Amino acid sequence: MQHSPALAALPSADGCWQPVALAPWLCAPDVPVGAGEPACIAVEHGRIAWVGPRAALPTAFAHLPRQRGEGRLATPGLVDCHTHLVYGGERSHEFALRLAGASYEEIARAGGGILATVSATRAASEDELLAQALPRLQQLLAEGVCAIEIKSGYGLDLAHERRQLRVARQLGAHCGVTVRTSFLGAHALPPEYAGRSQAYIDRVCNEMLPALAAEGLVDAVDAYCERIAFSLAETEQVFLAARHLGLPVKLHAEQLSNMEGAALAARHGALSCDHIKHLFTQGIAAMRAAGTVAVLLPGAFHTLRDTQRPPIAALRAAGVPMAVATDHNPGTSPCLSLLLMANMACTLFGLTVPEALAGITRHAARALGLQHTHGLLAAGRPADFVLWPVQHAAELPYWLGHKPSCGIVRQGRIAA
């Protein structure tokens, strides 16, 4: 297996980086840089020490080596806040079935969908899961991702959920990237529990979650509240178990129908509600009151050839922050480009360029509870930023299939 170089082997980013411009809406409010104004970022001891107009660089940073940004645009490191990156196998045959007219629910009820990946994941060793996931992560990192969420949910028993989460932790260590893990034991009902969903949820809450949390493998707890998955009552049982352990929650909500899961999640202070295509007024109001982020997943919308769009105008009017993520998974969003998702969020859902870019940076960071360290260019934060070979921010979601040759500073070091 070929791994990325260890983080310690990468060069320090300490110095004064001088890109041509910053995107103002991706900077902290106290950064006085106008659109297109020459600016610089000072990095010292792995953190952003100062960011602002180039002409105003304090003399205290004069000792730092100057590193020209070569006319590039600087943004915070990208954040992919919803992925299922660790799994076995693939499901290309389901793509063909959908093209022939089968629905997501029909495929799932016939034993495909999530359960097909559960079978392949259980059959794979930890080393095999790592070897399969590593190139997926590397593709995302090459596009400027500096923080990523990785869910479990394809093991559906303690041993295999543990294996997925262990691999997620290893990926972060191998690649020098911030990885937040979400325990998604309540993803689907495993075949050995057919017809016994309450018994399975009891096991998730009383055995699996406490054990995995005690091992330090869980940063947040997710669930799938849907007619083909788990009920509101079962979902709330998972949330109560998570909160008892001091873990934040999030939810796959309102993807196929309005189960009122978003309102439930918001009542439990959820970090995010994801998919939310069938989200109604009550859920939007609850999310606004709780500060819950709406995570848009256009890859799944596109792959499933859906027609029900998230209520963007209502979310915008309510002031609910909107994040955008790849939802990388083998069945409904086999996507490895966050910039492509930003494009699709604009073209399919109607986001503006500033909304889309905020959706893959600062709002995505908030959806992971990382708003104090990621997603904005600001002094005092870890040095995670990207220098893009473009003049205008609109170019980032504009190009299709183009991987720009960007300069990446990740965790205070220059990425290989």
N, C-alpha and C positions, 0 to 999 in steps of 0.2 A: 504494500500500500504506500502511495506517495503522499506525504503530508506537506502542508505549507511550511515555510521556515518558521522556526520558533519566534515568538514576539521579541525575545531578547536579542535576536540576531538582526533585527531591523534597525536602521539608523534613527537616531533621535530627530525629532522635528524642530528642536529648539532653534529659533531664528526669527527674523522679521520677514514674513511673507507679504509680497506686495502685488496683489491682483489689481486689475483695473477697477472692478466694481463689486459691490455687494447687492443682494436683493434686500431692500430695507425691511420688508415684512418678515424676513427670516433672521433679523437681528433683535437683540434685546431692545426694549423701548428707550433705554438711555444711550444708545449708540447713535451719535449725530451724523449719519452718513446719508446723503441724498442719492437718488437713483442715478447711476452712471458716474458718480464722483469717485476719483481715485482713492483707494483705501489700502490699509495694510492690517495684517494680523500678527501680533507678536506672541510667540510661543516660548515658554520658559518652564523647564522642569515638567514637561508633559502636559501643561495646561495653557489655555489661552490667557495671556497676561494682560493683553490690551487689544482692542479692535476699534477702529475709527478712521477718520480721514487721514490720508498719508501725510498731509502737510502738518497735522497736529500730533504726530508721533512724539511721545514724551522723550526727553533726553535720557531718562533712566534706562531706556532700552537701546541706546546707541551702541552698546557693546555687543549686541546680538548680531550674528552674521546676517547679511542681507540676502534674501532669496527671492528673486523676481518671480512674480506670478505669470509673466509672459502674456499679459493682456487677457487674463482669464477671469471668469466670474466665480466668486466664492459663495458656496452655500454650506450650511451645516451638513454633516454626514447624514445620509439617508437612513430612515428607520422603517423596517418592514415589520409591522406590528401584528401580523396574523399569518402564520405559516404552519403547515403540517410537514415539515421538511424531512423527518426521519420515518422511513417506512420501507417495507420490502416490496419488490415487484413493481408492476405498472398495470394500467387498465385501458390500454389503447382500444381493446375490443369493445369497451363500452362506448367509446367515441363513435365507432361504427354503428352500434345499436341505436344510439340517439339519432344518428343521421337517417336511420331506417324508420324512425318514428317512436321509439321507446322513450318513456319519460324517466326522470330521475327516480321517482317513487316506484315505478314498475321494475326498474333494474334492481333497486334495493330490495323490494319484496321478493324478487326471484333469487335472492342470495348473492347478488352482486353488490356494487357500491362499497360502502365502508367495510362490510364483513369480508369481501374478497381481499381487501388489503390487510385486514386482521389476520387472515390465514397466512398470507405471504410474509407478514412481519413476524408472526410467531415462529415461522419456519427458519428465519434468518438468525444467524449468530450476531453477537454484539459487534464483532469485527466487520461482519458483512454489512450490517446497517451503517456503520461508520464509513466504510468504503463507498457505499452507494450515496450517502448524504453529502460527503465531502465535496465532490465536484458540483453539486447543486448549490451549496453554500458559496463556493468559490466564484461561481458565475454572478451571484448577487453581490458579492464583495467587490468584484471587478467593476461594477457599475456604481460604486460609491456607498454601499450600505455599511453603516458603522454600528448599528444595533439591530437585533432581530429577535422576534419571539418564535419559539419552537414548541409546538404542542405535542403531548402524547396522544393517546386515544385510539391507537391501532394495536394495542396489546390486549386491553380489556380483562386482564388479570394482573395480580401483583407483580409476578416475575417479569412479564413482558412489558408492562408499563414502566417498571423500574429500568429495564434495558433501554427503552426509548429515551427516557430522561437522562440516563447516564451518558448516552451517546450525544445528546444535546449539550451537556456540560463539556464533554470532550471536544466537541466542535468549537466551542468558544475558546478553549485553551489552545487548540491546534492553530486556530486562525487569528488569534488576537482580536476578537470581536466581542462586543457585549451581547450575551445571549440571555434572554429571559425565558424561563420555562413555564408552561401552563399545563397543569394536570387536567386531562380531558377524559377521565375514566368514564364519565357519563356521556359518551359519544354515540354509542349504539349498544343494543342488547346482544351480548355474545351468544352464540348458538347453544352453549350448554345451559343457558338460562332462559331459553325460549319459553314464553308464557309466564315467566316469573320475574317481571321487571322490578317489583318491590324488593324481592330477595337480593337482586343484583345491586340495587341502589343502597341497600343496607350494607352490603359488602364494600361498596365504594366508600361509604361514609365511615364505617366502623373499623375497617381493616386496611384498605389500600391507601387512602389519603393520610391517615395518621402515620403509617409506616414510612411513606415516601417523604412526608414533611419532616419527620424526625431525621431522615438521612440527608436533609438539605437539598433535595432535588426539585422542590416546588417553589416557584415564585408567585404563582397565581392559580386559581382554580376556575376552569371553564366547564360548560355543559351545553348540550344540544337540546333545546326545548322545541319540540316539533311533533306533529302527529305521527311521524314514522320513528320518533326517538323517545323522548321522555316528557312527562306531563309537568304542569306547573307545580303540583305538590311534590313530585319527585325532585324537580329542579331546586325548589326551595329547601328541601332536605339537604341537598349537596351544599347549597350556600350556607346554611346554618352550621354544617360541619366545618366548612372552610373558615367561617368567621370565628368559630370556637378556637381554631388553631391560629388565629391572627393573620389569615391569608386573604388578600383581596380577590374579588370574583369578577368574572366577565361572562358573556353569554353569546352563543349562536342563537340569534333571536329573529323571529318574524321572517324567516327565509322563504318558506313555502306557504305560510298562512299566518293569520294574526292570532297567535296564542296568548298575547298580552305578556309575553316573557320580558320585553324591554321594561315595562313598568315594574315588574317583579324585581328584575335585576337592579334597576335604579333605586328601589326601596332598600336594597342591600348595599348601596354605595358602589355599584359596579364601576370598574375602570372603563369598560366599553361594552357596547352592544354591537354585534357584527352581523352583516348581511342586511338586516332591517328593511327589506324591500316591501313588506306588508305592514310597516310601522304606521300606526294611526295617531291621532291627536293626543290621546291620553298618554301613550308611551313617550311621545316627544316632550310633553310637558314634564313628565317624571324625570326624563334624562336631563333636561335643562336644570331642573331643581337640584339634581344630584351631581351635576358637573360631569355626567357620563359622556364619553366620546362615542360618536356614531362612526363605525368603521365600514367603509364602502369597499366592496369586493367585486369590481367589474369583470375580473377574469372568470369567475363562476357564472355571472350574468351572461357573458358572451358564450362560454362553452355550452351552457345549458340552453342557449337560444331563448332566453327568457324575454318577457315583454313587460313585466311588472317592475318599474324602476323605483328606487328609493325616493322618498318624498323630499327631494333636495330643497325646493323652495320653502317648504314648511320648516325644515331643519335650519336653513339659513335665517329665516325670519325669527325663529326662536332663539337664535344665537347658540345652537348646539354645535360644538366643534366637530368637524368632519375629517377623519383620517382616511387614507387609501392604502391598501395592502395587496400583496400578490395572492394571498390565500393558497400558496403553493401546496398542491396535493395531487395524488396520482389520478384522481377521477374527474373532478369538476373544474380544476384550475391548474393544469400542468405548466405554470408560468414561472419564468425565472428572470423577469425584467420588471423592476419597480417603475422605471420610466415609462414602459409600455402601459402599465396600469394607470399612471398619471394621465397619459394620453386618452385612455379609454374612459377615465372618470370625467374628462372634459367632453369628449365627443359623444359618449353614450348617456352620461348622467347630467351634463350641463354645468360642471364646475368651471370656474374661471381659472386662468393660469395661477394667480396668487393662491387661490383656494387649493388647487391641486398640489402645488409645491409645499404649502403649509401642511397638506394632508400626508405627505411622505417625509415630513421633518417634525415640526413642533407638535402638531396634533397627534401624530403617530407616537411620538415620545410620551405624550400625556396618556395615551391609551395603554402604555406599558408601565405607568408610574415613574417614568424617567424624565419628567418635565424639568427637573432641576439640574440635570446633567447633560441631556441630549436635546437636539432639535432646534437649537438657537445658537447664533454666534454671539457670545458674550464673555466678558472677562471673568475668570475664576472657574470656568467650566473645563472639563477635560478637552484636550485638543482633538476633536473629531470634526473634520471638515473636508470639503472637496473643491478642487480648482478645476473648473470646466473650460474647455477650449471653445467657448461661445461668447458672443457679445451681449446677447439678450436672454433673459430668463425664460422667455417663451420657447426658446429653442429646445429646452430640456424635454418638455412633453410633446414637442412638435415632430421630431424625427421618429420614424417607425423602423425598428429593427437595426438602428445604428447604435453601436456601443462606443461612445465618445472616449477618446484617450484622455482620461482625467487624472490629475494628481490627487492622491488620497492621503490624508493624515488621519490615522486611526489609533486611538488610545495613546496619543502623544508621540507616535512614531510614523515615519514615512513608509507607507505600504509598498511591498514589492510589486 
